Amino acid sequence: MSKRPTPDPDGSGNTIPGTGYKDHGLSARAVDVKNVNTVLKYDSRLDPPYIILTSMPAP
């Protein structure tokens, strides 16, 4: 997978600088996204007894 800049959601075709952990590490900024699913899977063998699964949005 290659590093891709985060597109600006304003529709201008520009990208958002300073986003992406691969490029900016702990200095990366949060960006609002759509279509992310989060699911809690119960597993009584774990403590806490669940696993969090999230989907990753694609531009």
Secondary structure as UniProt FT lines:
FT   STRAND          6..7
FT   TURN            9..10
FT   STRAND          15..16
FT   TURN            17..18
FT   HELIX           21..24
FT   HELIX           25..27
FT   STRAND          38..42
FT   TURN            44..45
FT   STRAND          50..54
//
